[in-house]
Amino acid sequence: MIFVALQSMHTSLLVFLFFFPTLGILAQLDSTPVLKGADLQYSGNLESQIWAFKETQRNQFYKGYSVQILSASGPTALQDLSVLKQTFLQKYPKVPLNEIWEAPNWKLRVGEFRSRFNAAVYRQYLLGEFPRAYVVEGELRKRSKR
């Protein structure tokens, strides 16, 4: 008799241990997000919200050209980039400058041009000080008008 009672108690305990954690999971199936202090509106159509977000991100960039003045890798690459960046900013403080990490290289690109021709003219201007400069094509971030 005691053995049967212990066996049913073990079975009850096992059922309880397996069933109880699933209650917490099932209780959280409500699809409405609740965030305190956040201004979040959930329309129920997450796919359209993701699409709208991607569309705004795509509209923040445009195809353009820059002049790359550094491409460095190795243990001193970040230090080289920092030194060249400071040198460039002292001489040309108003020229847009972008630091880019594309494994394994750090790149320093300057200027933002809509045409390759304008970027090439600027490259010619920089060649005396930055002899390894060359024109690159890429996505440039739209900047707010100042």
KOLRODREN-879586 format. One record per residue (C-alpha): x, y, z; residue in three letters. Coordinates in nm, 4 decimals, decimal comma. Layout:
<atoms>
ATOM         px         py         pz     r
ATOM          X          Y          Z   ALA
...
</atoms>
This chain:
<atoms>
ATOM         px         py         pz     r
ATOM     0,0000     0,0000     0,0000   MET
ATOM     0,2778     0,2444     0,0917   ILE
ATOM     0,4631     0,1595    -0,2282   PHE
ATOM     0,1557     0,2406    -0,4399   VAL
ATOM     0,1085     0,5716    -0,2553   ALA
ATOM     0,4742     0,6643    -0,3084   LEU
ATOM     0,4552     0,5693    -0,6742   GLN
ATOM     0,1451     0,7832    -0,7317   SER
ATOM     0,3095     1,0698    -0,5394   MET
ATOM     0,6175     1,0437    -0,7634   HIS
ATOM     0,3954     1,0415    -1,0694   THR
ATOM     0,2054     1,3442    -0,9419   SER
ATOM     0,5308     1,5240    -0,8680   LEU
ATOM     0,6680     1,4475    -1,2174   LEU
ATOM     0,3460     1,5628    -1,3831   VAL
ATOM     0,3542     1,8805    -1,1738   PHE
ATOM     0,7217     1,9519    -1,2597   LEU
ATOM     0,6615     1,9074    -1,6326   PHE
ATOM     0,3263     2,0806    -1,6485   PHE
ATOM     0,3901     2,3820    -1,4205   PHE
ATOM     0,6633     2,5556    -1,6343   PRO
ATOM     0,4388     2,5395    -1,9419   THR
ATOM     0,1752     2,7430    -1,7594   LEU
ATOM     0,4096     3,0424    -1,7582   GLY
ATOM     0,4742     3,0051    -2,1297   ILE
ATOM     0,1051     2,9734    -2,2129   LEU
ATOM     0,0209     3,2720    -1,9951   ALA
ATOM     0,2516     3,4945    -2,2055   GLN
ATOM     0,0928     3,4237    -2,5426   LEU
ATOM    -0,0825     3,7614    -2,5509   ASP
ATOM     0,0460     3,9342    -2,8666   SER
ATOM    -0,0011     4,2880    -2,7369   THR
ATOM     0,3318     4,4284    -2,6153   PRO
ATOM     0,3266     4,6050    -2,2817   VAL
ATOM     0,6138     4,8461    -2,2259   LEU
ATOM     0,5974     5,1038    -1,9527   LYS
ATOM     0,7238     5,4483    -2,0458   GLY
ATOM     0,7527     5,3640    -2,4157   ALA
ATOM     0,5500     5,5257    -2,6869   ASP
ATOM     0,4737     5,2071    -2,8788   LEU
ATOM     0,1698     5,1441    -3,0910   GLN
ATOM     0,1103     4,7943    -3,2149   TYR
ATOM    -0,1259     4,7606    -3,5066   SER
ATOM    -0,1073     4,3844    -3,5216   GLY
ATOM     0,0647     4,3759    -3,8607   ASN
ATOM     0,4325     4,3402    -3,7722   LEU
ATOM     0,5379     4,2613    -4,1284   GLU
ATOM     0,4136     4,5970    -4,2597   SER
ATOM     0,5919     4,7770    -3,9746   GLN
ATOM     0,9191     4,6025    -4,0587   ILE
ATOM     0,8748     4,6946    -4,4250   TRP
ATOM     0,8096     5,0603    -4,3332   ALA
ATOM     1,1216     5,0670    -4,1128   PHE
ATOM     1,3374     4,9226    -4,3918   LYS
ATOM     1,1950     5,1776    -4,6347   GLU
ATOM     1,2897     5,4691    -4,4082   THR
ATOM     1,6378     5,3225    -4,3615   GLN
ATOM     1,6800     5,2864    -4,7382   ARG
ATOM     1,5769     5,6473    -4,7894   ASN
ATOM     1,8537     5,7655    -4,5554   GLN
ATOM     2,1291     5,6559    -4,7957   PHE
ATOM     2,2192     5,7341    -5,1534   TYR
ATOM     2,4710     5,6035    -5,4030   LYS
ATOM     2,7745     5,8252    -5,4188   GLY
ATOM     3,1524     5,8509    -5,4201   TYR
ATOM     3,4225     5,9277    -5,1648   SER
ATOM     3,7987     5,9480    -5,1617   VAL
ATOM     3,9607     5,6770    -4,9541   GLN
ATOM     4,2817     5,7969    -4,7944   ILE
ATOM     4,3554     5,4964    -4,5726   LEU
ATOM     4,3063     5,1232    -4,5713   SER
ATOM     4,4996     4,9583    -4,2892   ALA
ATOM     4,5009     4,6295    -4,1039   SER
ATOM     4,7094     4,4849    -3,8270   GLY
ATOM     4,7733     4,5761    -3,4646   PRO
ATOM     4,8418     4,9454    -3,5333   THR
ATOM     4,5616     5,0013    -3,7867   ALA
ATOM     4,3254     5,1778    -3,5481   LEU
ATOM     4,6041     5,4006    -3,4200   GLN
ATOM     4,7077     5,4849    -3,7791   ASP
ATOM     4,3475     5,5717    -3,8597   LEU
ATOM     4,3189     5,7966    -3,5543   SER
ATOM     4,6387     5,9873    -3,6374   VAL
ATOM     4,5420     6,0363    -4,0025   LEU
ATOM     4,1895     6,1383    -3,9033   LYS
ATOM     4,3213     6,4107    -3,6701   GLN
ATOM     4,5644     6,5324    -3,9364   THR
ATOM     4,2869     6,5521    -4,1941   PHE
ATOM     4,0393     6,7238    -3,9594   LEU
ATOM     4,2952     6,9912    -3,8674   GLN
ATOM     4,3407     7,0833    -4,2341   LYS
ATOM     3,9830     7,0260    -4,3561   TYR
ATOM     3,7410     7,0528    -4,0619   PRO
ATOM     3,4262     7,0914    -4,2759   LYS
ATOM     3,4809     6,7930    -4,5067   VAL
ATOM     3,2636     6,4887    -4,4178   PRO
ATOM     3,4719     6,1980    -4,2943   LEU
ATOM     3,3741     5,8317    -4,2456   ASN
ATOM     3,5544     5,5580    -4,0553   GLU
ATOM     3,4683     5,2138    -4,1881   ILE
ATOM     3,5507     4,8687    -4,0521   TRP
ATOM     3,5444     4,5961    -4,3160   GLU
ATOM     3,7244     4,2974    -4,1688   ALA
ATOM     4,0228     4,2955    -4,1513   PRO
ATOM     4,0688     4,6572    -4,2625   ASN
ATOM     4,0002     4,9988    -4,1176   TRP
ATOM     3,9216     5,2521    -4,3895   LYS
ATOM     3,9089     5,6295    -4,3810   LEU
ATOM     3,6970     5,7960    -4,6489   ARG
ATOM     3,6554     6,1675    -4,7011   VAL
ATOM     3,4142     6,3778    -4,9007   GLY
ATOM     3,0704     6,2922    -5,0326   GLU
ATOM     3,0118     6,3328    -5,4044   PHE
ATOM     2,7252     6,2406    -5,6327   ARG
ATOM     2,9514     6,1967    -5,9366   SER
ATOM     3,2763     6,0071    -5,9864   ARG
ATOM     3,4161     6,3075    -6,1730   PHE
ATOM     3,3811     6,5413    -5,8734   ASN
ATOM     3,5381     6,2802    -5,6466   ALA
ATOM     3,8297     6,2423    -5,8910   ALA
ATOM     3,8855     6,6197    -5,8942   VAL
ATOM     3,8954     6,6220    -5,5135   TYR
ATOM     4,1337     6,3240    -5,5170   ARG
ATOM     4,3719     6,5206    -5,7400   GLN
ATOM     4,3581     6,8040    -5,4874   TYR
ATOM     4,4488     6,5654    -5,2017   LEU
ATOM     4,7236     6,3661    -5,3773   LEU
ATOM     5,0049     6,5955    -5,2591   GLY
ATOM     4,9255     6,5250    -4,8927   GLU
ATOM     4,7688     6,1783    -4,9261   PHE
ATOM     4,9475     5,9980    -5,2106   PRO
ATOM     4,7526     5,6722    -5,1684   ARG
ATOM     4,4120     5,8378    -5,2109   ALA
ATOM     4,1691     5,6841    -5,4582   TYR
ATOM     3,8007     5,7159    -5,5482   VAL
ATOM     3,5533     5,4599    -5,4130   VAL
ATOM     3,1849     5,4067    -5,4767   GLU
ATOM     2,9482     5,3351    -5,1906   GLY
ATOM     2,6404     5,4291    -4,9946   GLU
ATOM     2,6525     5,7671    -4,8304   LEU
ATOM     2,4229     5,8783    -4,5488   ARG
ATOM     2,1951     6,1690    -4,6211   LYS
ATOM     2,2856     6,4511    -4,3881   ARG
ATOM     2,0447     6,7065    -4,2475   SER
ATOM     2,0731     7,0511    -4,3994   LYS
ATOM     2,2590     7,2909    -4,1755   ARG
</atoms>
